[in-house]
Amino acid sequence: MSKEKAMERNFMTLQFAAKSENESFARVTVAAFISQLDPTMDELSDLKTVVSEAVTNSIIHGYDSDPEGIVTITAEIVGDTVTLTVEDRGRGIEDLELAKQPLYTSKPELERSGMGFTIMENFMDEFEVSSEPGSGTSIKMKKRIESKKALYN
């Protein structure tokens, strides 16, 4: 990859009501934006999955499914790396270390699997959660995309 290409930057910001029907909209929008990097099907699937997990967490846990809440996604491409940030201004997470444990869920009555953070961490190269009780949660994730074009050259 040329040095000029490696330094190119593109970004988008998306805000929407914290309604579960907007989760697929968010997933498709981010996938369309990232498609300019020509990701493999596996990479695209991974990215769509982490967007789904993060958005669903914001809606269900951050806002208790209150459609007045706003979920914000920022996607940035620098060279061949995608950075995704999913934020809410909801209730926040009381015990972040507990919430990150596989199979833990604060909503067992909704039949949640408790694997959201584990999936996000495993599908991305970098994963960071910050949360403040009463102020919301921010999930920042990075992934380097191995372009399909590079695979065939």
C-alpha positions in Angstrom: 0.0 0.0 0.0 1.4 3.4 -0.9 2.2 5.9 1.9 -0.5 8.3 0.6 -3.1 5.6 0.7 -2.1 4.6 4.2 -2.7 8.1 5.5 -6.1 8.7 3.8 -8.9 9.3 6.3 -12.7 9.1 5.9 -15.3 9.1 8.6 -19.0 9.2 9.3 -21.3 9.7 12.3 -24.8 8.2 12.7 -27.3 9.0 15.3 -30.7 7.3 15.8 -33.4 6.6 18.3 -32.7 3.7 20.8 -35.3 1.5 19.1 -34.5 -2.2 18.5 -35.7 -1.9 14.8 -32.8 0.6 14.2 -30.2 -2.0 15.0 -30.3 -3.5 11.5 -30.2 0.0 10.0 -27.0 0.8 12.0 -25.4 -2.6 10.9 -26.1 -2.1 7.2 -25.0 1.6 7.3 -21.7 0.8 8.8 -21.2 -2.1 6.5 -21.9 0.1 3.5 -19.4 2.7 4.7 -16.7 0.1 5.4 -17.2 -1.6 2.0 -14.9 1.0 0.4 -12.0 -1.0 1.9 -13.2 -4.1 0.0 -13.2 -6.4 3.1 -13.6 -10.1 3.0 -17.0 -11.6 3.7 -15.7 -12.8 7.1 -14.4 -9.3 8.0 -17.7 -7.7 6.9 -19.6 -10.2 8.9 -17.5 -9.6 12.0 -17.9 -5.9 11.8 -21.7 -6.2 11.3 -21.8 -8.5 14.3 -19.9 -6.1 16.6 -22.2 -3.2 15.6 -25.2 -5.3 16.3 -23.9 -6.3 19.8 -22.9 -2.7 20.7 -26.1 -1.1 19.5 -28.2 -3.8 21.2 -26.3 -3.2 24.5 -27.0 0.5 24.2 -30.7 0.1 23.6 -31.4 -2.7 26.1 -29.0 -2.0 28.9 -28.1 1.7 28.4 -31.6 3.0 27.8 -33.8 0.1 29.1 -35.4 0.2 25.6 -36.5 3.8 26.0 -36.9 5.1 22.4 -36.1 8.7 23.6 -32.5 7.7 24.0 -30.0 8.4 21.2 -27.3 6.0 20.1 -24.3 7.5 18.2 -22.0 5.5 16.0 -18.8 7.0 14.6 -16.9 5.1 12.0 -13.4 6.2 10.9 -11.1 4.7 8.3 -7.5 5.6 8.3 -5.5 3.7 5.7 -6.6 0.1 6.2 -7.9 0.4 9.7 -11.5 0.9 10.8 -12.3 2.4 14.2 -15.9 2.1 15.4 -17.2 3.9 18.4 -20.7 3.2 19.7 -22.0 5.6 22.5 -25.0 6.2 24.5 -25.9 8.6 27.3 -27.9 6.0 29.2 -27.6 4.5 32.6 -23.9 3.5 32.4 -22.4 0.3 33.8 -22.0 0.0 37.6 -19.4 -2.8 37.5 -17.5 -2.8 34.2 -15.3 -5.8 35.1 -18.3 -7.9 36.0 -20.2 -6.8 32.8 -17.2 -7.9 30.7 -17.3 -11.5 32.1 -18.5 -14.1 29.6 -22.1 -15.2 30.3 -22.9 -12.3 32.6 -26.1 -10.4 31.9 -28.0 -7.8 33.9 -31.1 -8.8 32.0 -31.5 -12.6 32.4 -35.3 -12.2 32.1 -34.8 -11.1 28.4 -32.9 -14.3 27.7 -29.7 -12.4 27.0 -26.6 -14.6 26.5 -24.1 -12.3 28.2 -21.6 -12.7 25.4 -21.7 -9.3 23.8 -18.5 -7.9 25.1 -16.7 -11.2 24.6 -17.8 -11.3 21.0 -16.8 -7.7 20.3 -13.4 -8.3 21.9 -12.7 -11.5 20.0 -13.8 -10.1 16.6 -11.8 -6.9 16.7 -8.1 -6.1 17.0 -8.6 -3.6 19.8 -11.5 -3.2 22.1 -12.1 -0.6 24.9 -15.2 0.1 27.0 -15.6 3.2 29.2 -18.6 3.8 31.3 -19.8 6.2 33.9 -22.9 5.3 35.9 -25.7 7.7 35.1 -23.7 9.2 32.2 -23.5 6.4 29.6 -21.2 4.1 27.9 -18.7 4.3 25.0 -17.3 1.2 23.2 -14.3 1.8 20.9 -13.1 -0.9 18.6 -10.5 -1.1 15.9 -9.9 -3.7 13.1 -7.3 -3.8 10.3 -9.0 -4.8 7.0 -7.1 -7.2 4.7 -8.5 -6.1 1.4 -9.7 -8.8 -0.9 -7.6 -7.2 -3.6 -4.5 -7.7 -1.6 -5.3 -11.4 -1.2 -5.4 -12.0 -5.0 -2.2 -10.1 -5.9 
